[in-house]
Amino acid sequence: MFRIQKQGNTVVVVPERDLREFDFGEIEEEGAEILDLLESHAARSLVIDFHNTDYYGSTALSFFVKLWKRVRLNGGRMAFCNVSPHEREILELTHLNTLWDLCSTQDEAVKQVQG
């Protein structure tokens, strides 16, 4: 469900498919690795790259907020990149776009959270 890689003190997460409501258990299970990296301080900041997706539901949004809280505790930053128009609309409607930087590319997002 997620491809996870580290770039310095930043974790880059790439969802491999849309994150729908029915995926609650899988999101939590596979997301545990991301939380472990953040909780162990192996990483400080987080980038989520949505280039393989077009949709995420409220379950995924809840998980993103959980990740953001951990990133904040670490003194890091969080950014999204390659967000589809539909995903951007969801962030704007929920006002979550005010919490995270929205970048065009993964490189831009990594620079943003590390800068």
Secondary structure, DSSP 8 states (H G I E B T S, - for coil): -EEEEEETTEEEEEESS-B-GGGHHHHHHHHHHHHHHHHTTS-SEEEEE-TT-S-B-HHHHHHHHHHHHHHHHTT--EEEES--HHHHHHHHHHTGGGTSEEESSHHHHHHHHH-
